[in-house]
Amino acid sequence: MTKGGPTDSSTTFATWSYRLSFGNLLPQFGPGAAVGNLLIVMALIFGLLYIRTQRKAIS
């Protein structure tokens, strides 16, 4: 709704990746793919940490 707020302060990784890939007249998929890969790595790390803490809580 705010298109990233004042000076892109509320832009998420997903919207940033989309804008890098498809936002310009000449699409550049490399930078958008790099941000997407960072997003996947961060989600995997948080997911593994969550699973580890849940296993300790159950035991």
Sequence and secondary structure as in RCSB ss.txt:
>XXXX:A:sequence
MTKGGPTDSSTTFATWSYRLSFGNLLPQFGPGAAVGNLLIVMALIFGLLYIRTQRKAIS
>XXXX:A:secstr
  TTSGGGTT  HHHHHHHHHHSSSS  HHHHHHHHHHHHHHHHHHHHHHHHHHHHHH 
